[in-house]
């Protein structure tokens, strides 16, 4: 290398106004790269009630679909939140977050309509295939079963009127029936997500205090509005506690028949003992937290 070139490199720079560093763009000037923008798609989920059992003031009155946003990575954060999971509200918080119409509250949804949102949102996030382990009711052998969630059908509850001709639907969207043994006239309603949460909390409180379970009577006390026209809650509770078992089972079966929901039934076959039955698709931890 020549001495001349080295000399030139060591010379002080010529007196010239130095170039100012470029400043970052102002918010008004900043324009995000179009290649990085992504609009989360939405879809309309058909609800089994078709809006038939909501009051006229409810945003779902006579509305048969709910628009939801597809699951995102941020929604996964909600489902994975240890604080929300501990409180048992992670799924409700997630569902509320993806509903487009914010007038619709998860707590006010009928249980069956909420189930439809649960299944639809899971499909948008992880696809329709759901793999989970199930225990055979006969031999207790555990095997992995694969379910196609997109194949599940909606049950509207309308067949209840065909199978129970004595059932009446009131103008307030409640039901009236006469119990087979006691001949009591009972008016009942469908449960909401909030009702379901209350029953769960009641059961947990009894478990912590070592009190006997009362799942059957607790559900009936939640849904029954009147007995023989009497609406006094204390009288209703006392009557339910003393209902003949035949009447209690009849009322629970009738409630199941009238509740619009997602039909989770599937044909189960155990390859170990050849046991066959129609069982419900289980909502295990694999549902929203697949391996």
C-alpha positions as CSV (number, residue, x, y, z in Angstrom):
1,X,0.0,0.0,0.0
2,X,1.5,3.4,-1.0
3,X,2.5,6.0,1.6
4,X,0.3,8.5,-0.3
5,X,-2.8,6.6,0.3
6,X,-2.1,6.2,4.0
7,X,-1.4,9.9,4.2
8,X,-4.7,10.7,2.6
9,X,-6.6,8.5,5.1
10,X,-5.0,10.2,8.1
11,X,-5.8,13.7,7.0
12,X,-8.6,15.6,8.8
13,X,-11.8,15.7,6.9
14,X,-12.4,18.8,4.9
15,X,-14.5,21.5,6.5
16,X,-17.9,20.7,5.1
17,X,-21.3,20.8,6.8
18,X,-21.9,17.3,8.1
19,X,-24.9,15.4,6.9
20,X,-27.7,15.4,9.5
21,X,-28.9,11.9,10.6
22,X,-32.3,11.0,9.3
23,X,-35.1,11.4,11.8
24,X,-37.8,8.7,12.2
25,X,-41.0,9.5,10.5
26,X,-43.7,11.3,12.4
27,X,-46.9,9.4,13.1
28,X,-48.6,11.3,10.2
29,X,-45.8,10.2,7.8
30,X,-45.6,6.6,9.0
31,X,-47.3,4.1,6.7
32,X,-47.1,0.4,7.6
33,X,-46.0,-2.0,5.0
34,X,-49.1,-3.5,3.4
35,X,-47.5,-6.9,3.5
36,X,-47.6,-6.9,7.3
37,X,-51.3,-6.0,7.7
38,X,-53.8,-8.8,8.2
39,X,-57.5,-8.5,8.8
40,X,-58.8,-11.3,11.0
41,X,-61.6,-13.0,9.2
42,X,-65.1,-13.5,10.8
43,X,-67.9,-15.9,10.2
44,X,-71.5,-16.3,11.2
45,X,-72.3,-19.2,13.5
46,X,-75.7,-20.7,13.4
47,X,-77.2,-21.0,16.9
48,X,-79.6,-23.8,17.8
49,X,-82.2,-21.7,19.5
50,X,-82.5,-19.5,16.3
51,X,-83.2,-16.7,18.8
52,X,-86.6,-18.2,19.8
53,X,-86.2,-18.0,23.6
54,X,-84.7,-14.6,24.1
55,X,-86.9,-11.6,25.2
56,X,-87.7,-8.9,22.7
57,X,-85.2,-6.6,24.3
58,X,-82.3,-9.0,23.7
59,X,-80.0,-8.5,20.7
60,X,-80.5,-12.1,19.7
61,X,-84.3,-12.0,19.7
62,X,-85.3,-14.0,16.6
63,X,-81.8,-13.9,15.3
64,X,-80.4,-17.2,14.2
65,X,-76.6,-16.4,13.9
66,X,-73.8,-14.8,15.8
67,X,-70.8,-13.3,14.1
68,X,-67.5,-14.3,15.6
69,X,-63.9,-13.4,14.8
70,X,-61.5,-16.3,14.1
71,X,-59.2,-17.2,17.0
72,X,-55.8,-15.4,17.1
73,X,-52.6,-15.7,19.0
74,X,-53.8,-13.1,21.4
75,X,-56.9,-15.2,22.1
76,X,-54.6,-18.1,22.9
77,X,-53.1,-15.9,25.6
78,X,-56.5,-15.6,27.2
79,X,-57.0,-19.4,27.1
80,X,-53.6,-20.0,28.6
81,X,-53.9,-17.3,31.4
82,X,-53.3,-19.1,34.7
83,X,-55.3,-16.4,36.6
84,X,-58.3,-16.8,34.3
85,X,-58.1,-20.6,34.4
86,X,-57.9,-20.6,38.2
87,X,-61.1,-18.5,38.3
88,X,-62.7,-20.8,35.7
89,X,-63.5,-17.9,33.4
90,X,-60.9,-18.3,30.6
91,X,-63.3,-19.8,28.0
92,X,-66.0,-17.3,28.8
93,X,-63.5,-14.4,28.5
94,X,-62.2,-15.8,25.2
95,X,-65.7,-16.2,23.7
96,X,-66.7,-12.7,24.8
97,X,-63.6,-11.4,23.1
98,X,-64.3,-13.0,19.7
99,X,-68.0,-12.0,19.5
100,X,-68.3,-9.1,17.0
101,X,-71.5,-7.6,18.4
102,X,-70.5,-6.4,21.9
103,X,-74.1,-6.1,23.0
104,X,-74.2,-9.9,23.2
105,X,-73.0,-11.1,26.6
106,X,-71.8,-14.6,27.2
107,X,-73.5,-14.8,30.6
108,X,-76.9,-14.2,28.9
109,X,-76.6,-16.8,26.2
110,X,-78.6,-20.0,26.4
111,X,-76.3,-22.9,27.3
112,X,-76.9,-24.6,24.0
113,X,-76.1,-21.4,22.0
114,X,-72.9,-21.0,24.0
115,X,-71.9,-24.6,23.2
116,X,-72.3,-23.8,19.4
117,X,-69.9,-20.9,19.8
118,X,-67.4,-23.1,21.7
119,X,-67.4,-25.7,18.9
120,X,-67.2,-23.1,16.1
121,X,-64.4,-21.1,17.7
122,X,-62.4,-24.2,18.2
123,X,-62.7,-25.1,14.5
124,X,-61.5,-21.6,13.5
125,X,-58.5,-21.9,15.8
126,X,-57.3,-25.5,15.4
127,X,-59.4,-27.1,12.7
128,X,-62.3,-29.6,12.9
129,X,-60.3,-32.6,13.9
130,X,-60.3,-33.2,17.6
131,X,-58.2,-36.0,19.1
132,X,-58.6,-37.0,22.7
133,X,-58.4,-40.0,25.0
134,X,-61.6,-41.7,26.2
135,X,-62.2,-44.4,28.7
136,X,-64.5,-47.3,27.7
137,X,-67.6,-47.2,30.1
138,X,-67.5,-51.1,30.1
139,X,-63.8,-52.1,30.5
140,X,-62.2,-48.7,31.3
141,X,-59.6,-49.1,28.6
142,X,-58.3,-45.7,27.5
143,X,-57.8,-45.1,23.8
144,X,-57.4,-42.1,21.5
145,X,-60.5,-41.2,19.5
146,X,-60.7,-38.7,16.6
147,X,-63.8,-36.5,16.1
148,X,-64.8,-34.4,13.2
149,X,-66.3,-31.3,14.9
150,X,-67.6,-30.0,11.6
151,X,-69.9,-33.0,11.4
152,X,-71.8,-32.2,14.6
153,X,-75.5,-31.2,14.0
154,X,-77.6,-28.7,15.8
155,X,-80.6,-29.8,17.8
156,X,-83.4,-27.2,17.9
157,X,-85.5,-28.8,20.6
158,X,-88.6,-28.7,18.5
159,X,-89.1,-32.5,18.6
160,X,-89.9,-32.2,22.3
161,X,-93.3,-30.9,21.4
162,X,-93.9,-34.0,19.3
163,X,-92.6,-36.5,22.0
164,X,-94.3,-34.7,24.9
165,X,-97.8,-33.7,23.7
166,X,-98.7,-32.4,27.1
167,X,-95.9,-29.8,26.9
168,X,-97.0,-26.2,26.4
169,X,-94.9,-23.2,25.4
170,X,-95.9,-19.9,26.9
171,X,-95.8,-16.4,25.3
172,X,-92.9,-15.7,27.7
173,X,-90.8,-18.6,26.1
174,X,-91.2,-20.8,29.2
175,X,-92.6,-24.3,29.3
176,X,-95.5,-25.8,31.3
177,X,-96.0,-29.5,31.9
178,X,-97.9,-31.8,34.3
179,X,-95.8,-34.3,36.2
180,X,-96.8,-37.9,35.7
181,X,-97.1,-39.1,39.3
182,X,-97.8,-36.1,41.5
183,X,-99.9,-34.4,38.7
184,X,-98.4,-31.0,39.7
185,X,-98.4,-28.3,37.0
186,X,-94.8,-27.1,36.6
187,X,-93.5,-24.1,34.7
188,X,-89.8,-24.0,33.8
189,X,-87.3,-22.1,31.7
190,X,-84.1,-22.8,29.8
191,X,-80.8,-22.1,31.6
192,X,-78.3,-19.5,30.6
193,X,-74.5,-19.6,30.8
194,X,-74.8,-17.5,34.0
195,X,-77.1,-20.1,35.5
196,X,-74.6,-22.9,34.6
197,X,-71.8,-20.9,36.3
198,X,-73.9,-20.5,39.5
199,X,-74.6,-24.3,39.6
200,X,-70.9,-25.0,39.2
201,X,-70.0,-22.6,42.0
202,X,-72.6,-24.1,44.3
203,X,-71.3,-27.6,43.7
204,X,-67.7,-26.4,44.3
205,X,-68.7,-24.7,47.6
206,X,-70.5,-27.8,48.8
207,X,-67.4,-29.9,47.9
208,X,-65.1,-27.6,49.9
209,X,-67.4,-27.7,52.9
210,X,-67.8,-31.5,52.7
211,X,-71.6,-31.1,52.1
212,X,-73.6,-33.7,50.2
213,X,-74.0,-33.2,46.5
214,X,-77.4,-32.1,45.2
215,X,-76.9,-31.7,41.4
216,X,-80.4,-32.9,40.5
217,X,-82.4,-30.8,42.9
218,X,-80.1,-27.8,42.4
219,X,-80.8,-27.8,38.7
220,X,-84.5,-28.1,39.1
221,X,-84.6,-25.2,41.7
222,X,-82.7,-23.1,39.1
223,X,-85.2,-23.7,36.2
224,X,-88.6,-24.1,37.9
225,X,-90.5,-20.8,37.9
226,X,-93.8,-21.9,39.5
227,X,-95.7,-25.0,40.7
228,X,-99.4,-25.1,40.4
229,X,-99.2,-21.3,39.7
230,X,-97.4,-20.6,43.0
231,X,-94.1,-18.6,42.5
232,X,-92.9,-18.5,46.2
233,X,-89.3,-19.7,46.0
234,X,-89.3,-21.3,49.5
235,X,-92.4,-23.3,48.6
236,X,-91.0,-24.3,45.3
237,X,-87.7,-25.5,46.9
238,X,-89.5,-27.5,49.5
239,X,-91.7,-29.2,46.9
240,X,-88.7,-30.0,44.7
241,X,-86.9,-31.7,47.6
242,X,-89.9,-33.9,48.1
243,X,-90.8,-34.7,44.5
244,X,-91.2,-38.4,43.6
245,X,-88.2,-39.7,41.8
246,X,-90.3,-40.5,38.8
247,X,-91.4,-36.9,38.5
248,X,-87.8,-35.6,39.1
249,X,-86.4,-37.8,36.3
250,X,-89.3,-36.9,34.0
251,X,-88.7,-33.2,34.4
252,X,-84.9,-33.5,33.9
253,X,-85.5,-35.6,30.7
254,X,-88.0,-33.1,29.5
255,X,-85.6,-30.2,30.1
256,X,-82.9,-32.0,28.0
257,X,-85.5,-32.5,25.2
258,X,-86.5,-28.8,25.1
259,X,-82.9,-27.3,25.3
260,X,-81.6,-26.3,21.8
261,X,-78.0,-27.2,21.6
262,X,-75.2,-28.9,19.6
263,X,-75.8,-32.6,19.3
264,X,-72.5,-34.0,20.7
265,X,-73.5,-37.6,20.3
266,X,-71.3,-40.1,18.4
267,X,-71.1,-43.8,17.9
268,X,-68.6,-45.3,20.3
269,X,-67.0,-48.7,19.8
270,X,-64.4,-50.2,22.1
271,X,-61.8,-52.2,20.2
272,X,-60.8,-54.0,23.5
273,X,-64.1,-55.4,24.6
274,X,-66.4,-54.6,21.6
275,X,-68.6,-52.4,23.8
276,X,-70.9,-50.2,21.6
277,X,-72.9,-47.2,22.7
278,X,-73.8,-43.6,21.7
279,X,-71.8,-41.2,23.8
280,X,-71.2,-37.5,23.9
281,X,-68.0,-36.0,22.6
282,X,-66.0,-35.1,25.7
283,X,-64.7,-31.6,26.3
284,X,-61.3,-32.5,27.7
285,X,-58.2,-30.3,28.1
286,X,-57.3,-31.3,24.5
287,X,-60.2,-29.3,23.2
288,X,-58.7,-25.8,23.5
289,X,-55.2,-27.0,24.4
290,X,-54.4,-29.6,21.8
291,X,-51.1,-31.4,22.0
